[in-house]
Amino acid sequence: AIQREKSLKRWPRQWKIELIEKTNPEWFELFRGTEW
């Protein structure tokens, strides 16, 4: 998971947005309600 995170940080912003829209099209907030 750490390696994946590091590789994603090098991606252009638009690629990240497209990845999110492909896997989470409604932009459902996965961490809402956690104590972060």
C-alpha positions in Angstrom: 0.0 0.0 0.0 2.8 2.4 0.8 4.5 1.7 -2.6 1.1 2.4 -4.3 0.7 5.7 -2.5 4.2 6.8 -3.4 3.6 6.0 -7.1 0.3 7.9 -7.1 1.9 11.0 -5.6 4.0 11.2 -8.8 0.9 11.1 -11.0 -0.5 14.3 -12.5 -3.6 15.6 -10.8 -5.9 14.8 -13.7 -4.9 11.2 -13.7 -5.8 11.0 -10.0 -9.2 12.6 -10.6 -9.9 10.1 -13.4 -8.9 7.2 -11.2 -11.3 8.4 -8.4 -14.1 8.9 -10.9 -13.6 5.5 -12.3 -13.6 3.7 -8.9 -15.8 6.2 -6.9 -18.0 8.1 -9.4 -20.2 9.7 -6.7 -17.1 10.9 -4.8 -18.5 9.2 -1.7 -16.3 10.3 1.2 -14.8 7.0 2.5 -13.4 8.4 5.7 -16.3 10.5 6.9 -17.0 9.9 10.5 -13.6 8.7 11.4 -11.5 10.5 14.0 -8.8 11.7 11.6 
